[in-house]
């Protein structure tokens, strides 16, 4: 049993005593320990009482989980479970917003009396003992044949349990414990988790052949399990309640004698097969241990093979889904729906102060689970920033998945994001995984999030709060571990005020906002971007460009670029196509809209000097022309220039006008 005591926060003083294998902590009413603090996620963390100890894992929370001990503080990563001890303090949240829980674990059990020990290395001797009994040898052959015919991990485990009951007539109960290497490979799919190296009961059978009642924990005494694990040996314990006395797990199950036999592959222990007699003392005999050890040798191969097959099936399905996604994305790119301009090398080009500030903020958030909202005008490279967040994080080895929420209708977008079941609508001829499933364990980028319809917003909120999705036409939800990065070129706060965007989703998305500056605010990066794009398109089109003459670069830097990096990309691509190989970019080769700045410079008196001096001269000329056109009315001049009256006064003072 474990005890969790809330030390601070809105639920301070709350205390939970838990005997269940899994204890869920969060804000959702379905959790075992419900906390009221807003920074705690709906399903924030899970404490697992495994056979070999107690561990904690984060369930994709927004603000993270840490464990504090006397001399250390350990943060849980995306795919980590941490062993716990009495006195550990669990921190839910980060920074000033932290809820702390103190953990107490019940006293360890006393070790039951050992009757017989047969180590794995002695399986040859056990085989010889079984071969001397033709009747038991024939029963063993039938049992192993049944296991060999089993298809899938669930069937293999059930066959092993039935075989153990058949081979040991005095056994009343069988329990199988497996190492939880990968929650996705648990029998029956299991609840997603990351308790790597934790051993958990996965199957119980009684003599009648029916499974143990729902919710009843499999009775696996830790003392027995640990001895079998530590000594790599099959161990027989007799008259357990009488000998153990205070061992709660043995007494609770009324176990009179029990045998624990490892399942192994080489030096690796895959799990433990436990066989109990709960009717009479001393019913299990040493010869039962012989046949169970021989059974375990063959059962171990079957379990290892079934888990390998299941792992391959999961990997194959993931690759199939990723390939389908990538093919669709390639077709959209060829069709001209590329979205934000992307750098194939994944590099963000920029040395200007605004970009250095953006990169500094980006580095703070890459290895957290928090949701990031990227704000910026169209064409600033929001998808490139999202890709950089993914490529610099611990999730970099998984596929980066992106979807433009404005590109599809509501029904198609729902199917694309969450998947669908066969027959759920006309044209659904097969099950389809959604992008949330494809991005499980990775990053999902949702561009133009403000365009998501209200129904989609509700499902997105559930996915972010609870880490659960429900495909179209499905009756059950699926758990996913997805880091969501969203982007918009709109003012989401204004969209919320207008009733077009859910307020609760807005606050869930805007945990860590990043603003990508428009190109006019980072003119110092234009020369770097132009050279990078000239090199890129020069290679792609096999038409190298010699460079850009200073006058042309001045015009490129003076232009406001309302379409931002995407507009610059299109301009450079047009230049490379238009120019002869080895030619220079001159003012005459630029688009007419860029040469308008040249005319403004000429109208301003042909200002010479630095870029700043040239821009100041042009700006002063525009102010004078606006005031002249509006008959000296500053209010009208400010309106025509698209600035406020206060902004106009500031400009006039700046130029001494």
C-alpha positions as CSV (number, residue, x, y, z in Angstrom):
1,X,0.0,0.0,0.0
2,X,1.1,3.6,-0.7
3,X,0.0,6.8,1.0
4,X,0.0,10.2,-0.8
5,X,-0.3,13.4,1.3
6,X,-0.8,16.7,-0.4
7,X,1.6,19.2,1.2
8,X,0.6,22.5,-0.5
9,X,-1.7,23.9,-3.1
10,X,-5.5,24.2,-3.2
11,X,-5.9,20.6,-2.0
12,X,-3.4,20.9,0.9
13,X,-4.0,18.3,3.6
14,X,-5.7,15.8,1.3
15,X,-4.6,12.2,1.9
16,X,-5.0,9.0,-0.2
17,X,-4.3,5.4,0.8
18,X,-4.1,3.3,-2.3
19,X,-3.7,-0.5,-2.7
20,X,-4.4,-0.5,-6.4
21,X,-1.7,-1.3,-8.9
22,X,-2.2,2.0,-10.8
23,X,-2.9,5.3,-9.0
24,X,-3.8,8.2,-11.3
25,X,-3.3,11.8,-10.2
26,X,-4.8,14.8,-11.9
27,X,-7.7,17.3,-12.1
28,X,-10.1,14.9,-13.8
29,X,-12.9,13.5,-11.6
30,X,-12.0,10.0,-12.7
31,X,-8.5,10.2,-11.1
32,X,-7.8,8.4,-7.8
33,X,-6.3,11.6,-6.3
34,X,-8.1,14.6,-7.6
35,X,-6.3,17.9,-7.3
36,X,-7.9,21.4,-7.7
37,X,-4.8,23.3,-8.9
38,X,-5.1,24.7,-12.4
39,X,-1.5,23.9,-13.4
40,X,-2.1,20.2,-12.7
41,X,-3.2,18.4,-15.9
42,X,-6.4,16.4,-16.1
43,X,-4.4,13.1,-16.0
44,X,-1.0,14.3,-14.8
45,X,0.9,11.3,-13.5
46,X,0.5,7.7,-12.5
47,X,2.1,5.8,-9.6
48,X,2.5,2.1,-10.3
49,X,2.8,-0.5,-7.6
50,X,4.8,-3.1,-9.5
51,X,6.0,-6.4,-8.2
52,X,9.5,-5.1,-7.9
53,X,8.7,-1.7,-6.3
54,X,6.8,1.6,-6.8
55,X,7.4,3.9,-9.8
56,X,6.0,7.1,-11.1
57,X,5.5,8.2,-14.7
58,X,4.3,11.5,-16.2
59,X,1.3,11.1,-18.5
60,X,2.1,13.9,-20.9
61,X,1.3,16.7,-18.5
62,X,1.6,20.3,-19.6
63,X,3.9,21.5,-16.8
64,X,5.9,18.4,-16.0
65,X,6.6,16.2,-13.0
66,X,9.7,15.9,-10.7
67,X,10.8,13.8,-7.7
68,X,12.7,15.5,-4.9
69,X,14.9,13.6,-2.4
70,X,17.2,14.8,0.3
71,X,20.1,15.6,-2.0
72,X,18.6,15.6,-5.5
73,X,15.7,16.7,-7.8
74,X,14.9,14.6,-10.8
75,X,12.6,15.7,-13.6
76,X,10.7,13.0,-15.6
77,X,11.3,13.0,-19.3
78,X,9.0,12.0,-22.1
79,X,9.8,8.3,-21.9
80,X,11.0,7.8,-18.3
81,X,9.6,6.1,-15.2
82,X,11.3,6.7,-11.8
83,X,11.5,4.4,-8.9
84,X,10.1,5.8,-5.6
85,X,11.0,5.4,-2.0
86,X,9.3,6.3,1.3
87,X,9.7,10.0,2.0
88,X,10.1,11.1,-1.7
89,X,8.2,14.3,-2.6
90,X,6.5,14.4,-5.9
91,X,6.3,17.8,-7.6
92,X,3.5,18.5,-10.1
93,X,4.1,21.6,-12.2
94,X,7.1,23.9,-12.6
95,X,8.4,27.3,-11.4
96,X,6.2,29.0,-8.8
97,X,3.2,26.8,-9.7
98,X,4.0,23.5,-8.0
99,X,1.8,21.1,-6.0
100,X,3.9,18.7,-3.8
101,X,2.9,15.3,-2.6
102,X,4.7,13.2,0.1
103,X,4.9,9.4,-0.6
104,X,4.9,6.7,2.0
105,X,5.2,3.0,1.1
106,X,4.1,0.2,3.4
107,X,6.8,-1.8,5.1
108,X,8.4,-4.5,3.0
109,X,7.3,-8.1,3.5
110,X,9.2,-10.7,5.4
111,X,10.6,-13.4,3.2
112,X,8.6,-16.6,3.1
113,X,10.3,-19.9,4.0
114,X,12.0,-21.5,0.9
115,X,11.4,-25.3,0.4
116,X,13.2,-25.8,-2.9
117,X,15.3,-23.8,-5.3
118,X,16.1,-24.8,-8.9
119,X,18.2,-22.3,-10.9
120,X,17.6,-21.7,-14.5
121,X,21.0,-23.3,-15.3
122,X,19.6,-26.5,-13.9
123,X,16.9,-26.9,-16.5
124,X,18.7,-29.9,-18.0
125,X,18.3,-31.8,-14.7
126,X,14.7,-30.9,-14.5
127,X,14.2,-32.1,-18.0
128,X,15.8,-35.5,-17.1
129,X,13.4,-35.8,-14.1
130,X,10.4,-35.1,-16.3
131,X,11.5,-37.6,-19.0
132,X,11.5,-40.3,-16.3
133,X,7.8,-39.9,-16.0
134,X,6.1,-40.9,-19.4
135,X,2.7,-39.6,-18.3
136,X,3.9,-36.2,-17.3
137,X,6.1,-36.1,-20.4
138,X,3.1,-36.7,-22.6
139,X,1.2,-34.0,-20.8
140,X,4.1,-31.6,-21.3
141,X,4.2,-32.3,-25.0
142,X,0.4,-31.6,-25.3
143,X,0.9,-28.3,-23.3
144,X,3.8,-27.2,-25.4
145,X,1.9,-28.0,-28.6
146,X,-1.0,-25.8,-27.5
147,X,1.4,-22.9,-26.7
148,X,3.0,-23.4,-30.1
149,X,-0.3,-23.1,-31.9
150,X,-1.2,-19.9,-30.1
151,X,-1.3,-16.8,-32.3
152,X,-0.6,-13.4,-30.7
153,X,0.7,-12.5,-27.2
154,X,-2.7,-12.7,-25.5
155,X,-3.2,-16.3,-26.8
156,X,0.3,-17.3,-25.9
157,X,-0.1,-16.1,-22.3
158,X,-3.5,-17.8,-21.9
159,X,-2.0,-21.1,-23.3
160,X,0.9,-20.9,-20.8
161,X,-1.5,-20.4,-17.9
162,X,-3.8,-23.3,-18.9
163,X,-0.7,-25.5,-19.4
164,X,0.5,-24.7,-15.9
165,X,-2.8,-25.7,-14.4
166,X,-2.9,-28.9,-16.5
167,X,0.7,-29.9,-15.6
168,X,0.3,-29.2,-11.8
169,X,-3.0,-30.8,-10.7
170,X,-2.7,-29.5,-7.2
171,X,-2.4,-25.8,-8.4
172,X,-5.5,-23.7,-7.9
173,X,-4.3,-20.4,-9.4
174,X,-1.8,-19.2,-12.0
175,X,-0.5,-15.6,-12.4
176,X,1.8,-14.3,-15.1
177,X,4.1,-11.3,-14.5
178,X,5.9,-9.6,-17.4
179,X,8.4,-6.9,-17.6
180,X,6.7,-3.7,-19.0
181,X,9.3,-2.8,-21.6
182,X,6.7,-1.2,-23.9
183,X,3.2,-0.4,-22.8
184,X,2.1,-0.6,-26.4
185,X,2.9,-4.3,-26.3
186,X,0.9,-5.1,-23.2
187,X,-1.6,-7.9,-23.6
188,X,-4.8,-6.4,-24.9
189,X,-3.2,-3.1,-25.8
190,X,-3.0,-1.9,-22.2
191,X,-3.1,1.7,-20.9
192,X,-0.3,3.7,-22.5
193,X,2.6,4.2,-20.1
194,X,6.4,4.2,-20.0
195,X,7.3,2.1,-16.9
196,X,10.4,0.7,-18.5
197,X,11.8,-2.2,-16.5
198,X,8.8,-2.5,-14.2
199,X,7.3,-5.9,-13.7
200,X,3.5,-6.0,-13.7
201,X,0.9,-8.8,-13.4
202,X,-0.8,-9.3,-16.8
203,X,-2.9,-12.4,-16.5
204,X,-4.5,-14.5,-13.7
205,X,-6.3,-17.8,-14.1
206,X,-8.2,-20.0,-11.6
207,X,-8.6,-23.8,-11.8
208,X,-12.1,-23.3,-13.4
209,X,-10.3,-21.5,-16.3
210,X,-12.1,-18.2,-15.9
211,X,-10.1,-15.0,-15.3
212,X,-9.8,-13.4,-11.9
213,X,-12.7,-11.0,-11.0
214,X,-12.3,-7.5,-12.6
215,X,-10.4,-5.1,-10.4
216,X,-8.9,-7.9,-8.2
217,X,-5.1,-7.4,-8.0
218,X,-3.1,-10.4,-9.0
219,X,-1.7,-11.9,-5.8
220,X,2.0,-11.9,-6.3
221,X,4.0,-11.5,-3.0
222,X,7.0,-9.2,-3.6
223,X,9.3,-11.3,-1.4
224,X,8.7,-14.4,-3.5
225,X,9.0,-12.5,-6.8
226,X,12.2,-10.8,-5.8
227,X,13.9,-14.0,-4.8
228,X,13.0,-15.7,-8.1
229,X,14.3,-12.6,-9.9
230,X,17.5,-12.1,-7.9
231,X,18.6,-15.7,-8.0
232,X,17.4,-16.5,-11.6
233,X,15.8,-19.6,-10.1
234,X,12.5,-21.4,-9.7
235,X,11.5,-21.2,-6.0
236,X,9.0,-23.3,-4.1
237,X,7.5,-21.8,-0.9
238,X,5.2,-23.9,1.4
239,X,2.7,-23.0,4.1
240,X,3.2,-19.4,3.2
241,X,0.6,-17.7,5.5
242,X,1.9,-19.7,8.5
243,X,5.5,-19.0,7.8
244,X,5.2,-15.4,6.6
245,X,2.7,-14.1,9.1
246,X,2.6,-10.3,8.4
247,X,2.9,-10.6,4.6
248,X,-0.2,-8.7,3.4
249,X,-0.1,-9.8,-0.2
250,X,0.2,-13.6,0.7
251,X,-2.5,-13.4,3.5
252,X,-4.8,-11.4,1.3
253,X,-4.7,-14.1,-1.3
254,X,-4.8,-17.0,1.2
255,X,-1.9,-18.6,-0.5
256,X,-0.9,-21.9,1.3
257,X,2.0,-22.7,-1.1
258,X,3.4,-21.1,-4.2
259,X,6.0,-21.7,-6.9
260,X,7.7,-18.8,-8.8
261,X,9.4,-19.7,-12.0
262,X,11.3,-17.2,-14.1
263,X,10.7,-16.7,-17.9
264,X,14.0,-15.9,-19.4
265,X,15.9,-15.3,-22.7
266,X,19.7,-15.6,-22.2
267,X,20.6,-13.3,-19.3
268,X,17.4,-11.4,-19.6
269,X,14.4,-12.1,-17.3
270,X,11.2,-11.5,-19.2
271,X,8.8,-12.2,-16.3
272,X,7.7,-14.8,-13.7
273,X,5.2,-17.6,-13.8
274,X,3.6,-18.0,-10.4
275,X,1.6,-21.1,-9.5
276,X,-0.4,-21.2,-6.2
277,X,-2.3,-23.7,-4.1
278,X,-4.8,-21.9,-1.8
279,X,-6.7,-24.9,-0.5
280,X,-4.4,-26.9,1.7
281,X,-0.9,-26.4,3.1
282,X,2.1,-28.0,1.4
283,X,0.2,-29.2,-1.7
284,X,2.8,-28.1,-4.2
285,X,5.8,-30.5,-4.4
286,X,9.4,-30.2,-5.5
287,X,8.7,-32.4,-8.6
288,X,6.1,-29.7,-9.6
289,X,9.0,-27.3,-9.8
290,X,10.8,-29.6,-12.3
291,X,8.0,-29.6,-14.8
292,X,7.2,-25.9,-14.4
293,X,10.9,-25.1,-15.1
294,X,10.8,-27.2,-18.3
295,X,7.5,-25.5,-19.3
296,X,9.0,-22.1,-18.6
297,X,12.0,-22.8,-20.9
298,X,9.6,-23.3,-23.8
299,X,7.1,-20.7,-22.7
300,X,9.9,-18.1,-22.5
301,X,10.7,-18.6,-26.2
302,X,7.0,-18.3,-27.1
303,X,6.6,-15.1,-25.1
304,X,9.8,-13.5,-26.6
305,X,8.6,-14.5,-30.1
306,X,5.1,-13.2,-29.6
307,X,6.3,-9.8,-28.2
308,X,8.8,-9.5,-31.1
309,X,6.0,-10.2,-33.6
310,X,3.8,-7.7,-31.9
311,X,6.6,-5.1,-31.9
312,X,7.1,-5.7,-35.6
313,X,3.4,-5.3,-36.3
314,X,3.3,-2.0,-34.4
315,X,6.4,-0.8,-36.2
316,X,5.0,-1.8,-39.6
317,X,1.7,-0.1,-38.9
318,X,3.6,3.1,-37.8
319,X,5.7,3.0,-40.9
320,X,2.7,2.4,-43.1
321,X,0.9,5.4,-41.5
322,X,4.0,7.6,-41.8
323,X,4.5,6.7,-45.4
324,X,0.9,7.4,-46.2
325,X,1.2,10.8,-44.5
326,X,4.5,11.7,-46.2
327,X,3.1,10.7,-49.7
328,X,0.1,12.9,-49.1
329,X,2.3,15.8,-48.0
330,X,4.5,15.4,-51.1
331,X,1.5,15.5,-53.3
332,X,0.2,18.7,-51.6
333,X,3.6,20.3,-52.0
334,X,3.7,19.4,-55.7
335,X,0.2,20.9,-56.0
336,X,1.4,24.2,-54.6
337,X,0.0,23.9,-51.1
338,X,3.3,24.0,-49.4
339,X,2.3,26.2,-46.5
340,X,5.2,28.1,-44.8
341,X,8.5,28.3,-46.5
342,X,10.8,25.5,-45.2
343,X,14.5,25.2,-45.1
344,X,15.5,21.6,-46.2
345,X,18.4,21.6,-43.8
346,X,16.2,22.6,-40.9
347,X,18.2,25.7,-40.1
348,X,16.7,29.1,-39.1
349,X,18.5,31.9,-40.9
350,X,18.9,35.0,-38.8
351,X,21.4,37.0,-36.7
352,X,19.3,40.1,-36.1
353,X,18.4,40.9,-32.4
354,X,14.7,39.9,-32.9
355,X,15.7,36.5,-34.3
356,X,18.3,36.0,-31.6
357,X,15.6,36.7,-29.0
358,X,13.3,34.2,-30.7
359,X,16.0,31.5,-30.7
360,X,16.7,32.1,-27.0
361,X,13.0,31.6,-26.2
362,X,12.8,28.6,-28.4
363,X,15.7,26.9,-26.6
364,X,13.9,27.3,-23.2
365,X,11.0,25.2,-24.4
366,X,12.3,22.5,-26.7
367,X,12.7,19.8,-24.0
368,X,9.5,20.5,-22.1
369,X,6.0,19.1,-22.7
370,X,4.3,22.5,-22.7
371,X,2.1,23.4,-25.7
372,X,3.6,26.2,-27.8
373,X,1.6,28.8,-29.7
374,X,3.6,30.4,-32.5
375,X,2.2,33.8,-33.6
376,X,3.2,35.7,-36.6
377,X,2.2,37.1,-40.0
378,X,1.7,34.9,-43.0
379,X,4.9,33.8,-44.6
380,X,7.2,34.5,-41.6
381,X,8.2,30.8,-41.3
382,X,6.1,29.6,-38.4
383,X,6.3,26.0,-39.6
384,X,10.0,26.2,-39.7
385,X,10.1,27.4,-36.1
386,X,7.8,24.5,-35.1
387,X,10.1,22.0,-37.0
388,X,13.1,23.5,-35.1
389,X,11.3,22.9,-31.8
390,X,10.9,19.3,-32.7
391,X,14.4,18.7,-34.2
392,X,16.1,20.1,-31.1
393,X,13.9,18.1,-28.6
394,X,14.2,14.5,-27.4
395,X,11.5,13.6,-29.8
396,X,13.7,14.3,-32.8
397,X,13.9,10.7,-33.9
398,X,10.2,10.5,-34.5
399,X,8.3,11.9,-37.5
400,X,7.4,15.6,-37.4
401,X,3.7,15.8,-38.4
402,X,2.0,19.0,-39.7
403,X,-1.5,19.9,-40.7
404,X,-3.0,23.2,-41.9
405,X,-6.4,23.5,-40.2
406,X,-7.6,25.9,-42.9
407,X,-7.0,23.4,-45.8
408,X,-9.8,20.9,-45.1
409,X,-13.5,20.9,-44.4
410,X,-14.7,20.1,-40.8
411,X,-15.5,16.4,-41.6
412,X,-12.3,15.8,-43.4
413,X,-10.2,17.6,-40.8
414,X,-11.7,15.5,-38.0
415,X,-10.9,12.3,-39.9
416,X,-7.4,13.6,-40.7
417,X,-6.6,14.5,-37.1
418,X,-8.3,11.7,-35.2
419,X,-8.7,8.9,-37.7
420,X,-11.8,6.9,-38.5
421,X,-13.2,3.4,-38.3
422,X,-14.3,1.5,-41.4
423,X,-17.9,2.1,-42.3
424,X,-18.2,5.2,-40.1
425,X,-19.2,7.3,-43.2
426,X,-19.5,7.0,-47.0
427,X,-16.1,6.2,-48.4
428,X,-14.6,4.9,-45.2
429,X,-13.6,1.5,-46.7
430,X,-10.9,0.8,-44.1
431,X,-9.7,1.9,-40.7
432,X,-7.5,5.0,-40.9
433,X,-5.1,6.3,-38.3
434,X,-5.3,10.0,-37.6
435,X,-2.4,12.4,-37.3
436,X,-2.5,12.3,-33.5
437,X,-1.8,8.5,-33.6
438,X,0.8,9.0,-36.3
439,X,2.5,11.6,-34.1
440,X,2.3,9.5,-30.9
441,X,5.5,10.0,-29.1
442,X,6.4,12.9,-31.4
443,X,5.3,16.5,-32.3
444,X,2.1,17.6,-34.1
445,X,2.1,21.0,-35.7
446,X,-1.3,22.6,-36.2
447,X,-1.1,25.6,-38.5
448,X,-3.8,28.2,-38.8
449,X,-5.4,26.9,-35.6
450,X,-7.8,29.9,-35.6
451,X,-9.5,28.3,-38.6
452,X,-10.4,25.1,-36.8
453,X,-14.2,24.7,-36.6
454,X,-15.9,24.7,-33.1
455,X,-16.5,20.9,-33.1
456,X,-12.8,20.3,-33.9
457,X,-11.8,22.8,-31.1
458,X,-13.7,20.7,-28.6
459,X,-11.9,17.5,-29.6
460,X,-8.6,19.3,-29.6
461,X,-9.2,20.5,-26.0
462,X,-9.9,16.9,-24.9
463,X,-6.8,15.6,-26.6
464,X,-4.7,18.3,-24.9
465,X,-6.3,18.0,-21.5
466,X,-6.6,14.2,-21.2
467,X,-4.2,12.9,-23.8
468,X,-7.1,11.0,-25.4
469,X,-8.6,10.9,-28.9
470,X,-11.6,9.1,-30.3
471,X,-11.6,8.2,-34.0
472,X,-14.7,8.9,-36.1
473,X,-17.1,6.0,-35.6
474,X,-15.2,4.5,-32.6
475,X,-16.8,3.7,-29.3
476,X,-13.6,3.8,-27.2
477,X,-10.9,6.4,-26.7
478,X,-7.2,5.9,-27.3
479,X,-4.4,7.4,-25.3
480,X,-1.7,9.3,-27.1
481,X,1.5,11.1,-26.1
482,X,1.7,14.0,-28.5
483,X,3.5,17.3,-28.1
484,X,1.3,19.9,-29.8
485,X,2.7,23.1,-31.4
486,X,0.1,25.5,-32.9
487,X,0.4,28.6,-35.1
488,X,-1.8,31.4,-36.2
489,X,-1.5,34.7,-38.1
490,X,-4.6,36.0,-36.3
491,X,-5.1,37.7,-32.9
492,X,-6.5,34.7,-31.0
493,X,-7.5,36.9,-28.0
494,X,-9.7,39.0,-30.3
495,X,-11.1,35.7,-31.8
496,X,-12.0,34.6,-28.3
497,X,-13.7,38.0,-27.5
498,X,-15.7,37.7,-30.8
499,X,-16.9,34.2,-29.8
500,X,-15.1,32.4,-32.7
501,X,-12.6,30.6,-30.6
502,X,-12.9,28.6,-27.4
503,X,-11.5,30.5,-24.4
504,X,-10.5,27.3,-22.6
505,X,-8.6,26.0,-25.7
506,X,-6.9,29.4,-26.1
507,X,-5.4,29.2,-22.6
508,X,-4.5,25.6,-23.1
509,X,-2.6,26.4,-26.3
510,X,-1.0,29.7,-25.2
511,X,1.1,28.1,-22.4
512,X,4.3,29.4,-24.1
513,X,3.7,31.9,-26.9
514,X,6.5,32.6,-29.4
515,X,6.2,35.6,-31.8
516,X,8.0,35.3,-35.1
517,X,9.0,38.8,-36.2
518,X,8.0,40.0,-39.7
519,X,10.8,40.5,-42.2
520,X,10.5,44.3,-42.0
521,X,11.6,44.1,-38.3
522,X,14.7,42.0,-39.2
523,X,16.0,43.8,-42.2
524,X,19.6,42.9,-41.1
525,X,18.8,39.2,-42.0
526,X,17.7,40.0,-45.6
527,X,21.2,39.7,-47.1
528,X,21.7,36.3,-45.3
529,X,18.4,35.1,-46.5
530,X,18.9,36.2,-50.1
531,X,22.3,34.5,-50.3
532,X,20.9,31.3,-48.8
533,X,18.0,31.2,-51.2
534,X,20.3,32.1,-54.2
535,X,22.5,29.1,-53.3
536,X,19.5,26.8,-52.8
537,X,17.7,27.6,-56.0
538,X,21.0,27.8,-57.9
539,X,21.7,24.2,-57.0
540,X,18.1,23.1,-57.7
541,X,18.0,24.7,-61.1
542,X,21.7,24.2,-62.0
543,X,22.0,28.0,-62.6
544,X,24.4,29.5,-60.2
545,X,24.1,33.3,-59.6
546,X,27.3,35.3,-59.2
547,X,25.8,37.6,-56.5
548,X,23.8,40.8,-55.8
549,X,25.1,44.3,-56.7
550,X,25.0,46.8,-53.7
551,X,22.2,48.9,-55.3
552,X,20.0,45.9,-55.8
553,X,20.6,44.7,-52.2
554,X,19.7,48.1,-51.0
555,X,16.4,47.9,-52.7
556,X,15.8,44.4,-51.3
557,X,16.5,45.7,-47.8
558,X,14.4,48.8,-48.2
559,X,11.3,46.9,-49.3
560,X,8.7,46.2,-46.5
561,X,8.0,42.6,-47.7
562,X,4.3,42.3,-46.7
563,X,4.5,38.6,-47.7
564,X,7.6,38.2,-45.5
565,X,10.0,35.3,-46.1
566,X,7.6,33.5,-48.5
567,X,7.5,36.6,-50.7
568,X,11.3,36.9,-50.6
569,X,11.6,33.2,-51.5
570,X,9.4,33.7,-54.5
571,X,11.3,36.8,-55.6
572,X,14.7,35.0,-55.4
573,X,13.4,31.9,-57.2
574,X,12.1,34.2,-60.0
575,X,15.5,35.9,-60.2
576,X,17.4,32.6,-60.5
577,X,15.0,31.4,-63.3
578,X,15.3,34.7,-65.1
579,X,19.0,35.4,-65.0
580,X,21.7,33.8,-67.1
581,X,24.1,31.4,-65.3
582,X,26.9,33.4,-63.6
583,X,25.0,36.8,-63.8
584,X,24.6,39.3,-61.0
585,X,21.3,40.5,-59.6
586,X,20.9,44.2,-60.6
587,X,18.1,46.7,-59.8
588,X,16.7,46.2,-63.3
589,X,16.2,42.5,-62.7
590,X,14.1,43.1,-59.6
591,X,10.3,43.1,-59.7
592,X,8.6,46.5,-60.3
593,X,7.2,46.6,-56.8
594,X,10.7,46.5,-55.4
595,X,11.9,49.2,-57.7
596,X,9.2,51.5,-56.4
597,X,11.6,52.1,-53.5
598,X,14.2,53.2,-56.0
599,X,11.8,55.9,-57.2
600,X,11.0,57.0,-53.7
601,X,14.8,57.4,-53.0
602,X,15.0,59.5,-56.1
603,X,12.0,61.6,-55.1
604,X,13.6,62.1,-51.7
605,X,16.5,63.8,-53.3
606,X,18.7,60.8,-54.2
607,X,19.9,60.3,-50.7
608,X,23.2,58.7,-50.3
609,X,24.9,57.1,-47.4
610,X,24.1,54.1,-45.1
611,X,20.9,52.1,-45.4
612,X,19.6,53.9,-42.2
613,X,20.2,57.3,-43.7
614,X,18.5,56.3,-47.0
615,X,15.4,54.9,-45.2
616,X,15.2,58.1,-43.0
617,X,15.3,60.3,-46.1
618,X,12.5,58.2,-47.8
619,X,10.4,58.2,-44.6
620,X,10.7,62.0,-44.2
621,X,9.7,62.5,-47.8
622,X,6.6,60.3,-47.3
623,X,5.6,62.4,-44.2
624,X,6.0,65.6,-46.1
625,X,3.9,64.3,-49.1
626,X,1.2,63.0,-46.8
627,X,0.8,66.3,-45.0
628,X,0.8,68.2,-48.3
629,X,-1.8,65.9,-49.8
630,X,-4.1,66.3,-46.7
631,X,-3.7,70.1,-46.6
632,X,-1.7,70.0,-43.4
633,X,-4.2,67.9,-41.4
634,X,-2.2,65.7,-39.1
635,X,-5.2,63.4,-38.3
636,X,-5.9,62.8,-42.0
637,X,-2.2,62.4,-42.8
638,X,-1.8,59.8,-40.1
639,X,-4.9,57.9,-41.4
640,X,-3.5,57.9,-44.9
641,X,-0.1,56.5,-43.7
642,X,-1.8,53.8,-41.6
643,X,-0.4,55.1,-38.3
644,X,-1.9,56.8,-35.2
645,X,-1.9,60.6,-34.7
646,X,0.5,60.0,-31.7
647,X,2.7,57.9,-34.0
648,X,2.8,60.8,-36.6
649,X,3.8,63.3,-33.9
650,X,6.6,61.0,-32.8
651,X,7.9,60.8,-36.3
652,X,7.7,64.5,-36.8
653,X,9.7,65.1,-33.6
654,X,12.2,62.5,-34.7
655,X,12.9,64.5,-37.9
656,X,12.7,67.9,-36.3
657,X,9.6,68.8,-38.3
